[in-house]
Amino acid sequence: MRGDNFREVIERIRTSVSIVDIIGNYVQLKKAGKSYRGLCPFHAEKTPSFYVDPDKGLYHCFGCGASGNVFTFLMKKEGLSFSEALRELAKIAGIKIDEEVKSSKELLLLKEAKTYYQKVLNESEEGIPVLNYLKQRKVTTEAILTFGLGYASGAGLVTYLKNKGFDFYTMLKVGLIKENPRGGYSEFFQDRLIIPIYDHFGNVVAFGGRAMKESDEPKYLNTPETEFFSKGKILFGYYTNKKELKESGIPIVVEGYFDVMALFMMEIKRGLAPMGTALTEDHANFISSQFSKAILLFDSDEAGKRATLRSIKVLLEKGVMPLIASLEFSKDPAEAWENGRIDEVKKALDSASDFAKYILRISATIEERASNVRDLLESIQRIENPVLRKDFGDLVAKAFGIGSIGLNEVLKLLSGQKKESVVAGVDFSLAVSALIDSEIREVLLNELSEEDFLCEDAK
């Protein structure tokens, strides 16, 4: 599709969809004259300053300045490229475009592969041991069907897809087969439970595979990244739980596929999980475009604690309030579900603490407290919204007992010279410790004078 024709199709798609209906999926809009008004989805506000003009097909926020048309809204809100937004709106409008027909060959193949994997799991003898494994982990039939679980034996998929009219090149492109060193092809997944990965609009864009033999490594394996799939951008569980997530307004970020499914089976349909990665900046961008808060419920082991700390920082920098839930007995939601400890999970979620209280609780020493305060405030300083910056800073000050004066001094030190040269002869963390601990402050005041400091703010 070229030049003028392509522009005509874009305009036809734009005029065929209702910008009010599209934005209304994300914002509660109320009629205000010829326009519609609601709370801006791109920044925190209490008084509506976000307007949608259906006649012009435009939106504008008088608070943060965000503006555009239906394409730019979907791009910003869902983290899509223009071509991705165009494809999704074309589907809604019922308009076929060359680019969509071209790219949908891969998506159709992935959808057909999902059907195949499901049939092997549910309708063949090969699937019986896998169904028994799922039964052992208390995975319900509803969850198996809702999440589209399947099984890859390692043989049969290629013949099935060829009979459906798909070629080797397309199978290779989406990562379902791989070239062998000695020639020929083999299936990417061998003896693995298959977990379909959906984009935010419900298209199957990739698969995760869980090894059925404990000796097989890695335990979890994803199909390679493609133009449709980037594991640093997609959060598992979002599409499946989309309705409940929008109703509740607070997602629960967990570590893995089975944790999301466990929450679903507990009737807590708000679980999201990164896929084999820590929560990324792109994940945080997407969460911040949808929600103002997020609960982190990671594993209770040391790796889980490290993931929690990293996730707190990345969410804070995007202006999302991290709330932290901790399980008392179970390692993760999946284990809690398998052992019938639903109340434990619900109690943990109900008593989730703000990020500052959590950091204080896990800081075993004064040095850790000082270092964690510094890290938190560095993240908070990167928040664009000044109101959130102040509110989050106040939470840190309150939790650590710093007080407004001490907090301001820490911020001055952070925004001054390099930390190594802020205080002569005194470690930066110790300087922060003095601001949050009265005993250390008294000792330092007795032992140091202004001459011991290089930075004017520190003096």
C-alpha positions as CSV (number, residue, x, y, z in Angstrom):
1,M,0.0,0.0,0.0
2,R,1.5,3.3,-1.0
3,G,1.5,7.0,-0.3
4,D,-2.0,8.5,-0.9
5,N,-3.8,5.2,-0.7
6,F,-2.2,4.5,2.7
7,R,-3.1,7.9,4.0
8,E,-6.7,7.4,2.8
9,V,-6.9,4.2,4.7
10,I,-5.5,5.8,7.9
11,E,-8.1,8.6,7.6
12,R,-10.9,6.0,7.0
13,I,-9.9,4.1,10.1
14,R,-9.7,7.2,12.2
15,T,-13.2,8.3,11.2
16,S,-14.7,4.8,11.5
17,V,-13.9,4.5,15.2
18,S,-15.3,6.6,18.0
19,I,-12.6,8.3,19.9
20,V,-15.0,8.6,22.8
21,D,-15.6,4.9,22.9
22,I,-11.9,4.0,22.6
23,I,-10.8,6.5,25.4
24,G,-13.9,5.5,27.4
25,N,-12.4,2.1,27.9
26,Y,-9.7,3.7,30.0
27,V,-11.3,6.9,31.4
28,Q,-14.7,7.6,32.9
29,L,-16.0,10.3,30.6
30,K,-18.9,12.7,31.2
31,K,-20.6,15.0,28.7
32,A,-19.5,18.6,29.0
33,G,-21.1,20.7,26.3
34,K,-20.0,19.4,22.9
35,S,-17.0,17.6,24.5
36,Y,-16.5,14.9,27.1
37,R,-14.5,15.4,30.3
38,G,-12.7,13.1,32.7
39,L,-9.6,12.6,34.9
40,C,-6.4,12.5,32.8
41,P,-5.0,9.0,32.3
42,F,-1.5,10.4,31.8
43,H,-1.0,12.2,35.1
44,A,-2.4,12.2,38.7
45,E,-5.1,14.7,39.2
46,K,-8.2,15.2,41.4
47,T,-10.1,17.7,39.2
48,P,-10.9,16.6,35.7
49,S,-8.9,18.5,33.1
50,F,-8.9,15.9,30.3
51,Y,-11.2,16.7,27.4
52,V,-12.3,14.6,24.3
53,D,-13.8,16.4,21.3
54,P,-15.7,13.8,19.2
55,D,-16.3,16.2,16.3
56,K,-12.6,16.9,15.8
57,G,-11.5,13.4,16.9
58,L,-9.0,14.9,19.4
59,Y,-8.2,14.8,23.1
60,H,-6.4,17.4,25.2
61,C,-5.4,17.7,28.9
62,F,-5.1,21.2,30.2
63,G,-3.2,19.9,33.2
64,C,-0.2,18.1,31.7
65,G,-0.6,19.1,28.0
66,A,-1.1,15.6,26.6
67,S,-3.0,15.8,23.3
68,G,-3.5,13.9,20.1
69,N,-5.9,11.7,18.2
70,V,-7.1,8.1,18.6
71,F,-3.9,6.7,17.3
72,T,-1.6,8.6,19.6
73,F,-3.8,7.8,22.6
74,L,-3.6,4.1,22.0
75,M,0.1,4.3,21.3
76,K,0.8,6.1,24.6
77,K,-1.7,4.2,26.7
78,E,-0.8,0.7,25.5
79,G,2.8,1.3,24.6
80,L,2.3,0.5,20.9
81,S,4.0,1.5,17.7
82,F,2.0,3.4,15.1
83,S,1.6,0.3,13.0
84,E,0.4,-1.7,16.0
85,A,-2.2,0.9,16.9
86,L,-3.2,1.1,13.3
87,R,-3.8,-2.7,13.1
88,E,-5.8,-2.8,16.3
89,L,-8.1,0.1,15.3
90,A,-8.5,-1.4,11.8
91,K,-9.8,-4.6,13.5
92,I,-12.3,-2.5,15.5
93,A,-13.3,-0.7,12.4
94,G,-13.6,-3.9,10.3
95,I,-11.1,-2.5,7.8
96,K,-8.5,-4.7,6.2
97,I,-5.1,-3.2,5.3
98,D,-2.3,-4.7,3.4
99,E,0.1,-4.4,6.3
100,E,-2.3,-6.3,8.5
101,V,-2.9,-9.1,6.0
102,K,0.9,-9.4,5.6
103,S,1.7,-9.5,9.3
104,S,-1.2,-11.6,10.3
105,K,0.3,-14.7,8.6
106,E,2.6,-15.1,11.6
107,L,-0.2,-14.3,14.1
108,L,-2.5,-16.9,12.4
109,L,0.3,-19.5,12.6
110,L,0.8,-18.8,16.4
111,K,-2.9,-19.1,16.9
112,E,-3.1,-22.4,15.1
113,A,0.0,-23.7,17.0
114,K,-1.9,-22.9,20.2
115,T,-4.8,-25.0,19.0
116,Y,-2.5,-27.8,18.2
117,Y,-0.8,-27.8,21.6
118,Q,-4.2,-27.7,23.4
119,K,-5.4,-30.7,21.4
120,V,-2.2,-32.7,22.3
121,L,-2.7,-31.9,26.0
122,N,-6.4,-32.5,26.2
123,E,-7.1,-35.2,23.5
124,S,-4.1,-37.4,23.3
125,E,-2.4,-40.1,25.4
126,E,0.8,-38.0,25.3
127,G,-1.0,-35.3,27.3
128,I,-2.1,-37.5,30.2
129,P,1.1,-37.2,32.2
130,V,1.0,-33.5,31.8
131,L,-2.6,-33.3,32.9
132,N,-1.6,-35.3,35.9
133,Y,1.2,-32.9,36.7
134,L,-1.3,-30.0,36.5
135,K,-3.7,-31.9,38.7
136,Q,-0.9,-32.4,41.2
137,R,-0.4,-28.6,41.2
138,K,-4.1,-28.1,41.7
139,V,-4.6,-26.3,38.4
140,T,-8.3,-26.4,37.6
141,T,-9.9,-27.2,34.3
142,E,-11.1,-23.6,34.1
143,A,-7.6,-22.3,34.4
144,I,-6.3,-24.7,31.8
145,L,-8.9,-23.6,29.3
146,T,-8.7,-19.9,30.2
147,F,-5.0,-19.6,29.9
148,G,-5.0,-22.0,26.9
149,L,-2.4,-24.4,28.3
150,G,-1.1,-27.1,26.0
151,Y,1.7,-29.7,25.5
152,A,4.6,-30.0,23.1
153,S,5.9,-33.5,22.7
154,G,8.5,-32.4,20.2
155,A,7.0,-34.1,17.2
156,G,3.8,-33.5,15.1
157,L,3.6,-29.7,15.1
158,V,5.4,-29.2,11.8
159,T,3.2,-31.7,9.9
160,Y,0.1,-30.1,11.5
161,L,1.1,-26.6,10.4
162,K,2.1,-27.7,6.9
163,N,-1.3,-29.3,6.5
164,K,-2.8,-25.9,7.5
165,G,-0.9,-24.2,4.7
166,F,2.0,-22.7,6.6
167,D,5.6,-22.8,5.4
168,F,8.9,-23.6,7.2
169,Y,10.1,-20.0,6.9
170,T,7.1,-18.7,8.9
171,M,7.5,-21.4,11.5
172,L,11.2,-20.5,11.8
173,K,10.4,-16.8,11.9
174,V,8.1,-17.1,14.9
175,G,10.5,-19.4,16.7
176,L,8.5,-22.7,16.7
177,I,11.2,-24.6,14.9
178,K,15.0,-24.3,14.8
179,E,17.6,-25.3,12.3
180,N,19.8,-28.3,13.2
181,P,23.6,-28.1,12.9
182,R,23.6,-31.1,10.6
183,G,20.7,-29.8,8.5
184,G,17.0,-30.0,8.7
185,Y,14.7,-28.7,11.4
186,S,13.4,-29.7,14.8
187,E,10.7,-28.3,17.0
188,F,11.7,-25.6,19.5
189,F,9.8,-27.2,22.4
190,Q,10.5,-30.7,23.4
191,D,8.5,-32.4,26.2
192,R,7.2,-29.1,27.7
193,L,4.0,-27.8,29.1
194,I,3.0,-24.9,26.8
195,I,1.8,-21.6,28.1
196,P,0.5,-19.1,25.4
197,I,1.6,-15.5,25.8
198,Y,-0.9,-12.9,24.7
199,D,-0.3,-9.3,23.8
200,H,-2.5,-6.7,25.4
201,F,-5.2,-7.2,22.7
202,G,-5.4,-11.0,23.0
203,N,-3.2,-12.0,20.1
204,V,-1.0,-15.1,20.7
205,V,2.5,-13.6,20.2
206,A,4.7,-16.2,21.8
207,F,4.8,-19.3,24.0
208,G,6.5,-20.2,27.3
209,G,7.5,-23.8,27.9
210,R,7.9,-25.5,31.3
211,A,10.2,-28.6,31.2
212,M,8.4,-31.8,32.2
213,K,11.6,-33.5,33.2
214,E,13.3,-31.9,36.2
215,S,16.7,-32.7,34.7
216,D,15.9,-30.5,31.6
217,E,17.4,-27.0,31.6
218,P,16.3,-24.3,31.6
219,K,13.1,-25.1,33.5
220,Y,11.3,-22.3,31.7
221,L,11.9,-21.4,28.0
222,N,10.3,-18.7,25.9
223,T,10.1,-18.6,22.1
224,P,12.6,-16.0,20.7
225,E,11.7,-12.3,20.6
226,T,10.1,-11.2,17.3
227,E,8.4,-8.1,15.9
228,F,5.3,-9.1,17.9
229,F,7.0,-10.2,21.1
230,S,9.4,-8.5,23.5
231,K,9.4,-10.1,26.9
232,G,10.6,-6.8,28.4
233,K,7.4,-5.1,27.3
234,I,4.6,-7.7,27.7
235,L,3.2,-8.6,31.2
236,F,1.8,-12.1,31.4
237,G,-1.8,-12.2,32.6
238,Y,-2.8,-8.6,31.5
239,Y,-5.1,-9.6,28.7
240,T,-6.7,-12.5,30.6
241,N,-7.3,-10.3,33.7
242,K,-8.0,-7.1,31.8
243,K,-11.6,-6.6,32.9
244,E,-10.9,-7.2,36.6
245,L,-7.7,-5.1,36.5
246,K,-9.6,-2.1,35.2
247,E,-12.3,-2.5,37.8
248,S,-9.9,-2.9,40.8
249,G,-7.3,-0.3,39.7
250,I,-4.5,-2.1,41.5
251,P,-2.5,-4.9,39.7
252,I,-0.6,-7.6,41.7
253,V,2.9,-8.1,40.2
254,V,4.2,-11.7,40.9
255,E,7.2,-13.6,39.6
256,G,5.8,-16.4,37.3
257,Y,3.1,-17.9,35.2
258,F,1.9,-20.3,37.9
259,D,1.6,-17.4,40.4
260,V,-0.7,-15.5,38.0
261,M,-2.8,-18.7,37.5
262,A,-2.9,-19.4,41.3
263,L,-4.3,-15.9,42.0
264,F,-6.8,-16.4,39.2
265,M,-7.9,-19.7,40.8
266,M,-8.3,-17.8,44.1
267,E,-10.7,-15.4,42.3
268,I,-8.0,-12.7,42.6
269,K,-7.9,-11.9,38.9
270,R,-5.3,-9.1,39.0
271,G,-2.0,-10.9,38.6
272,L,0.7,-9.8,36.2
273,A,4.1,-11.3,35.7
274,P,7.3,-10.4,33.8
275,M,8.6,-13.4,31.8
276,G,12.0,-14.5,33.0
277,T,13.1,-10.9,33.5
278,A,13.0,-8.3,36.3
279,L,10.4,-5.6,36.0
280,T,11.7,-3.4,33.2
281,E,11.3,0.3,32.5
282,D,8.9,-0.6,29.7
283,H,6.9,-2.7,32.1
284,A,6.8,0.2,34.5
285,N,5.8,2.6,31.7
286,F,2.9,0.4,30.8
287,I,1.8,0.0,34.4
288,S,2.0,3.8,35.0
289,S,-0.2,4.4,31.9
290,Q,-2.9,2.2,33.5
291,F,-2.6,2.4,37.3
292,S,-1.4,4.7,40.0
293,K,-0.5,1.9,42.5
294,A,0.8,-1.7,42.2
295,I,1.2,-4.5,44.7
296,L,4.5,-6.4,44.6
297,L,4.1,-10.0,45.7
298,F,7.4,-11.7,44.9
299,D,8.9,-14.9,46.3
300,S,10.0,-14.8,49.9
301,D,13.6,-15.9,49.2
302,E,16.6,-13.7,48.8
303,A,16.2,-13.5,45.0
304,G,12.6,-12.4,45.6
305,K,13.7,-9.6,47.9
306,R,16.2,-8.4,45.4
307,A,13.5,-8.4,42.7
308,T,11.3,-6.4,45.0
309,L,13.9,-3.8,45.7
310,R,14.6,-3.4,41.9
311,S,10.9,-3.2,41.1
312,I,10.3,-0.6,43.8
313,K,12.8,1.7,42.2
314,V,11.6,1.3,38.6
315,L,8.0,1.8,39.6
316,L,8.8,4.9,41.8
317,E,10.7,6.5,38.9
318,K,7.5,6.2,36.8
319,G,5.3,7.7,39.5
320,V,3.6,4.4,40.6
321,M,3.1,3.8,44.3
322,P,4.6,0.4,45.1
323,L,2.8,-1.6,47.8
324,I,4.6,-4.7,49.1
325,A,2.8,-7.8,50.2
326,S,4.7,-10.6,52.0
327,L,3.5,-14.2,52.6
328,E,4.0,-15.5,56.1
329,F,4.4,-19.3,55.4
330,S,4.4,-19.9,51.6
331,K,7.2,-19.1,49.1
332,D,4.8,-17.7,46.5
333,P,1.1,-17.7,45.5
334,A,1.4,-20.9,43.6
335,E,2.7,-22.8,46.7
336,A,0.0,-21.2,48.8
337,W,-2.7,-22.4,46.4
338,E,-1.3,-25.9,46.2
339,N,-1.4,-26.1,50.0
340,G,-4.8,-24.5,50.4
341,R,-3.6,-21.3,52.0
342,I,-5.8,-18.9,50.2
343,D,-6.4,-16.9,53.4
344,E,-2.7,-16.4,53.8
345,V,-2.5,-14.7,50.3
346,K,-5.6,-12.6,50.9
347,K,-4.3,-11.5,54.3
348,A,-1.0,-10.5,52.8
349,L,-2.7,-8.5,50.1
350,D,-5.0,-6.7,52.5
351,S,-2.0,-5.8,54.8
352,A,0.3,-4.7,52.0
353,S,2.6,-1.9,53.2
354,D,3.9,1.1,51.4
355,F,7.4,0.9,50.0
356,A,9.0,3.1,52.7
357,K,7.7,0.9,55.5
358,Y,8.9,-2.2,53.7
359,I,12.4,-0.9,53.2
360,L,12.6,0.2,56.8
361,R,11.5,-3.3,57.9
362,I,14.2,-5.1,55.9
363,S,17.0,-2.7,56.7
364,A,18.9,-4.7,59.4
365,T,21.6,-2.1,60.1
366,I,22.0,1.7,60.3
367,E,24.2,1.5,57.2
368,E,21.5,-0.4,55.3
369,R,18.9,2.1,56.3
370,A,21.1,5.0,55.1
371,S,21.9,3.3,51.8
372,N,18.3,2.5,51.2
373,V,17.1,6.0,52.1
374,R,19.6,7.3,49.6
375,D,18.5,4.9,46.9
376,L,14.8,5.6,47.4
377,L,15.3,9.4,47.3
378,E,17.4,9.1,44.2
379,S,14.5,7.2,42.5
380,I,11.9,9.7,43.8
381,Q,14.0,12.6,42.4
382,R,13.5,11.2,38.9
383,I,9.7,11.4,39.1
384,E,8.4,14.1,36.7
385,N,5.2,14.9,38.7
386,P,6.2,17.3,41.5
387,V,3.1,16.4,43.6
388,L,4.0,12.7,43.6
389,R,7.7,13.6,44.2
390,K,6.7,15.4,47.4
391,D,4.2,12.8,48.5
392,F,6.6,9.9,48.1
393,G,9.4,11.8,49.7
394,D,7.1,12.5,52.7
395,L,6.4,8.8,53.0
396,V,10.2,8.1,53.3
397,A,10.7,10.9,55.8
398,K,7.8,9.6,58.0
399,A,8.8,6.0,57.8
400,F,12.5,6.6,58.7
401,G,11.8,9.4,61.2
402,I,13.9,11.9,59.3
403,G,11.6,15.0,59.6
404,S,11.2,17.6,56.9
405,I,14.5,19.4,57.8
406,G,16.5,16.2,57.7
407,L,14.9,15.2,54.4
408,N,15.8,18.5,52.8
409,E,19.4,18.0,53.9
410,V,19.5,14.5,52.4
411,L,18.1,15.9,49.1
412,K,20.7,18.7,49.1
413,L,23.5,16.2,49.5
414,L,22.1,14.0,46.8
415,S,21.8,16.9,44.3
416,G,25.3,18.3,45.2
417,Q,28.7,17.1,44.2
418,K,29.7,13.4,43.6
419,K,28.9,11.4,46.7
420,E,32.6,10.5,47.2
421,S,33.6,14.2,47.7
422,V,30.6,15.5,49.6
423,V,32.0,14.9,53.0
424,A,35.8,14.8,53.7
425,G,36.8,11.8,55.7
426,V,33.2,10.7,56.2
427,D,31.3,8.1,54.1
428,F,28.2,9.5,52.4
429,S,26.1,6.8,53.9
430,L,27.3,7.7,57.3
431,A,26.3,11.3,56.6
432,V,22.8,10.2,55.8
433,S,22.8,8.0,58.8
434,A,23.4,11.0,61.0
435,L,20.2,12.5,59.6
436,I,18.1,9.5,60.4
437,D,19.6,8.4,63.7
438,S,19.9,10.7,66.7
439,E,22.7,8.8,68.4
440,I,25.0,8.9,65.3
441,R,24.1,12.5,64.8
442,E,25.2,13.4,68.3
443,V,28.5,11.6,67.9
444,L,29.3,13.2,64.6
445,L,28.4,16.7,65.8
446,N,30.9,16.2,68.7
447,E,33.7,14.8,66.5
448,L,33.4,16.9,63.3
449,S,33.5,20.6,62.5
450,E,32.7,22.6,59.4
451,E,36.3,22.3,58.2
452,D,35.7,18.5,57.7
453,F,33.1,19.2,55.0
454,L,33.8,20.2,51.4
455,C,30.3,20.8,50.2
456,E,28.6,24.1,51.2
457,D,25.3,22.3,51.5
458,A,26.8,19.7,53.8
459,K,28.2,22.5,56.0
